[in-house]
Amino acid sequence: MAIAKAERLMNLALCLLGTRRPLSKRELRASIEAYIEAATDEAFNRMFERDKDDLRELGLVIETVEGFDGDIGYRAHRDSNRLPPVALDASEAAALGLAAKVWQQARLAGAASGALQKLRAAGMPLAEDAYTGQSALEPRIPAQEPAFEPLMLACRDRRPVVFDYRKATAARPGTRHVEPWTLECCRGHWYLAGWDRDRGAERVFRLSRITGRVKSRAGAFTAAVPDHVTVRETVERWAGEVATSTARIRLRTGAGYPLRARALSVREAGEGWDELEIPYGHGLDAWLVEFGPDVVVLEPAELRTDVVERLRAVAKG
């Protein structure tokens, strides 16, 4: 019966950690049952190389030593494989656990999982451990947009990118040439902040509105990357959360709880409707459209016009 891979890796790790001198492939094959069962030398070599790479990926430091006779030996010093003390406070451990959620569907999923395993092995409790087996809601950070991974890598490597972007008020997407600075999750959506080369200004882009493939471009950034990028503040201003005045709307009773939470005043208007006074800032029209027939704008007139135009555009599309 075939021996499980986990058992094979464990046996190899114990051999490498327990030896006082480097062990050759020949000696390892004669010492580990799964290797003894390998049908051919070629099959053993493939299995051994995969196992060695897997152990190194898990964090085991394996030394390669050439002997006097030219034979290659392997060992893992215990001193080189002791984890140093890990000291994280509760908030830091929680942040690491939540950050790992971001990579679940990205290229770094394996690295993130391995990092969490190493921290647990060092006795460090993480945020996600507190939710295991409990009925509490588990916090998650969505990162499902196809543009997320290439933009994350472009931000890291400081590479300009090109993509097609569909504005909320436009019928067709337009091409954007951007120097990407940072990604941030706000109100359940991912946003990219960067320098828009065509407009010569800082811009914030919602990833769900990027259409097609994100393409990298050669060359250096032309604009300096600021020390602090105000992604969240920009999004909140667009969403009307940074108010410059107030608006009066009619909201269907029992609907629109996010609007009610921000309302400055609420009163019953009769016939299944309530009247709310809410903060009015740039982008409020786009947010109100999301509530469809449950919202009617009373004033100001320009907000009512903007909402009606957006609804007509949706109906035509």
Secondary structure, DSSP 8 states (H G I E B T S, - for coil): ----HHHHHHHHHHHHHH-SS-EEHHHHHHH-HHHHT-SSHHHHHHHHHHHHHHHHHTT---EEEE-TTS-EEEE--TGGG--------HHHHHHHHHHHHHGGGSTTHHHHHHHHHHHHHTT---GGGGGTTSSS---------TTHHHHHHHHHHT--EEEEE--TT-SS-EEEEEEEEEEEEETTEEEEEEEETTTTEEEEEEGGGEEEEEEE--S--SS---SS--HHHHHHHHTT-S-SEEEEEEEETT--HHHHHH-SEEEEEETTEEEEEEEE-TTHHHHHHTTGGGEEEEE-HHHHHHHHHHHHHHHH-
